[in-house]
Amino acid sequence: EKLRVFEPSNAYDFGQIINAVNTNKDKAACADLLTMSDPKKLPMLLSNKLEGEIFMIFIQSLECYIVERDPGLVYQYLFYLSKAERFKVVLALLSRTEKEQVRQLFDLLSENQNHQYTSEDLENLKKVYEL
């Protein structure tokens, strides 16, 4: 059964939904959650709860379901994800394979570039992600 998600109004609701999404490894539901949430609110919604597993399900959902349809939205999510508390900690703990997945997503952004971000924006963001 597909997990039903709704637009969270606060960090608690977001945390509950993301935990359910992560428990079920439901990338489609995660993509639904991301497309209905405002990327600018991501740092507030995540609060101090960003962890490696959650970070990776975001990356995988953005790659599998959103990047080809809306690369601008993916760029915004990556940008605001980098502003979240614990981002640097999570980044430091990624395995080589996980970093490779992040790199693949950036490659797809580069291939699907649109007017919402420049190559320079993308290169600057790659540095923030230490790629």
N, C-alpha and C positions, 0 to 999 in steps of 0.2 A: 504494500500500500504506500502510495506516494505521500510523503510528509507535506502537510499543508502549512505554509508560512504566512505571516501577516507582517505589515510594516510595524516595526517596534517603535514605541514612543519614548522608551528610556533604556538605560544600560541594563537594567534587570531583565526586561523583556527580551532584549537582544541576546543577552547571555543565555537565557533559557532556550531560545530558538537555536542559537548556534551550537549549544551543547547537544540538543536533539539531532541537529544536522550532522554534527561530528560523530556522535554515537552510531548513527546509521550510515555514515560515510556517503551521505546523499548529496552529491555534487549538483544535481539538478535543483534540489530544494535550496541549496546554498546560492545558486545562481539567481533563483527567484528572489531570495532575500536581498541579494546585492542589487538587483535591478529595481527593487521597490524602495530601497533605502537611499538617502542622499549621501553621496560619497563624503561631503564636507563634514557630516555628522559622525563618520566612522571613529575618529579618535575618542569622541565623547561616548559613543555607544559601546566601544570596546572597554572603556575605562582602563583599568590596570589588568585586564584579563587576557591579553594577547599571549598565546602560547604557540609553540611550533606546529602542533597538529592543526590548530585553527588557521594559522598563517598558511599552511600548505593546502588546506581544503579551499581557502579563498583563491590561491594561485591556480589550483586545478580547475575550480569552477569557472574562473575568469577565462582560462585557456580553452576549456571544453565547450562552454556555452555562450560566452559573450564576446570574445575578442574579434571574431569575424563579423559579427553583427554590429557591434558598437565599440570600435577600438578607442574612441574618445572617452567612453565611460570607464574602460579598463585602465587607461592612463590615469584618470582621476582617482580611481580606487587605489592604484599603486602609489600615487602621490600622497593621498591622505593616510593610507596604511603606514607610510613611512613616518608620519607625524604621531602615530599612536605611542602611548606609553609602552615600554618594554620592547619596542621594535628592534633596537640595537642588540638587546639580549637575545631575542629570538633569532635574529640574523646570525649572530656569532655562533649559535648552536646548531645551525642547519648542517646537514650532511652534504657531502659532495654531490650526491644524486639529487637532493632537494634543491641545491643551488643551481644545478643543471636545469631543473624544471623551471625555476624562476628565469633563468637565461633564455629558455625556449619561449616563454611568454613575452619577454622583451623583443626577441627576434620576430615573433608574430606581429607585435605592435609596429615594428619597423617596416615589415612587409605590407601591413594594412594601414599605413599612416594616413591620417586625414587632417583636415584644417584645424582640429582642436588642439594639436600639439605639433611642435617642430622637431626636426631631428636633433637639434641642440637641446630642447627640453628633455627628449628621450635620453640623450647621452648624459645629461646632468642627473637625471633620475637613476640611471644605471650606476652612477658613482655612489649615490646614496645607498643603493642596494649592494655596493661593493662588488660589482660585476666588471 
